[in-house]
Amino acid sequence: MPEPMAATVAGAGAPEQLLRSDVFPHPRSQMVTASPIRVLIVDDHELIRSGLAELLGREPNVTVVGCAASGEEALAMFNQQTPDVTLVDMRMTPMDGVEVITRVREIDPSARLIMLTNYDTDEDVYRGLRAGAASYLRKDVGLEELMSTVRAVHGGEKRIPPTIAAKLAEHMATPELTPRQLDTLKLIVEGLSNQAIATKLHVTEGTVKAHVKAILAKFGARDRAHAAAIALRRGIVRNS
């Protein structure tokens, strides 16, 4: 059985808007039409692209208008095809899914995008929703849930699963790290000592200790190891 979905607003606005139940206005949502939903697929793995295209192509009310293997290709296809819904892989290189979503929304602020990923870390989802994605799906999603989400997003809804909504609520309750605190946290995850971090960042050891203290307070972490575990679980820092 597919997981029940929850409506939420998640545009590029203030973080507190992310968990409101709502829909966003769009002129096309007021139109009743029998035309197929035009879908663009963006993923840097050929197997994923072809698999999604085949699944969606079986649906009588869906037309796959393009499959892009990179961010640049996605932007070109979006301009050419003007799809109704775009499925975007979050972890691509060199342009990742968040940048693709951001740039597509710059082209068309009313563009409707769905994040696709193998991961469900709240940092990835949070960044995607902040960039303007309308929904989030794991790549192991079933066809029924995939189509339900595509139709909902095409109809004007912004939806994420309840489990992800809970993670986002936890994320938003945590104060943001400063860029220097994030640099420090990444090196903590790598296992560096305060002295080694100070050398790496060209600051004093006292400065590093202040950053560590602030990180622990913001995360509500017991110690450095606990902070590192939280960072990895939430996707704030990734294993290299």
Secondary structure, DSSP 8 states (H G I E B T S, - for coil): -----EE---SSS-GGGTT---B---GGGG----S-EEEEEE-S-HHHHHHHHHHHHTSTTEEEEEEESSHHHHHHHHHHH--SEEEEESS-SSS-HHHHHHHHHHH-TT--EEEEES---HHHHHHHHHHT--EEEETT--HHHHHHHHHHHHTTB-EE-HHHHHHHHHHHTS----HHHHHHHHHHHTT--HHHHHHHHTS-HHHHHHHHHHHHHHHT-SSHHHHHHHHHHHTSS---
